[in-house]
Amino acid sequence: MATLTCRFYGRLNDFLQPWRRGRRFGHALRAPASVKDVIESLGVPHPEVDLILVNGSAEAFSRLVTAGDDLSAFPAFRSIDISGITRAGVDDPPDVRFVVDVHLRKLAAWLRLAGFDALILADDRELAETAGREGRVALTRDVDLLKRNVVRHGYWVRHTDPERQFVEVLERFRLRGWMAPFTRCLRCNASLVRASPADVETRVPARARAAFDRFLTCPGCGRVYWQGSHYERLLRLLAHVQARLEEARAR
Ligand SMILES: [Zn+2]
């Protein structure tokens, strides 16, 4: 049977069956199909793809391909300027905000701790639609969720350990210099606001009010934050993550 030849580059190989990784392979095609349908039938969700070449020309996801064509797919480039080329993918949003699969709630907590906007949603359809409507990056370990048409920005989280996932997302979206710890509520994702000891009098133990004079409160859920032992522990965790990022950059 006539085949389409395909080659996937870089981290897109994570989605392929092993014998298709890092090499050009034939893919049987009975009828013309869109690039999006072809790459997703092979396991690669479209938001992970930045550049598509068909017979050497840059094309969109809607391009129809047929047997005899040659398709190459690339992830987002970090260091190569391809601004003159028509890309299939879209730029990462400038102020990146996330909508996180409920199964990754620990990753979402890390993102909030570092000050990033990270909604958590349980329903796949609602998650995909929120990502599309609000221009949020969908973070999930469910590849099929990212294949939904409505998702423009999305990322399949490779690691399973939450701390590694956090480092992975910081790296992928280049957020290392944009952390603003303790500015967002860990429970509900709202931005925290300053409060005086008097404002929080009924919600904070007397001992904490005596020891601290700076408090933050959440306009969403009312939770109060102050720089107690919990704060020190979180600072240490963030310092640990910074060290991991340095290691990742050194490699
Ligand atoms: Zn809150």
Boltz pocket constraint, residues with backbone or C-beta under 6 A from the ligand:
constraints:
  - pocket:
      binder: B
      contacts: [[A, 185], [A, 186], [A, 187], [A, 188], [A, 189], [A, 190], [A, 218], [A, 219], [A, 220], [A, 221], [A, 222], [A, 223]]
      max_distance: 6.0
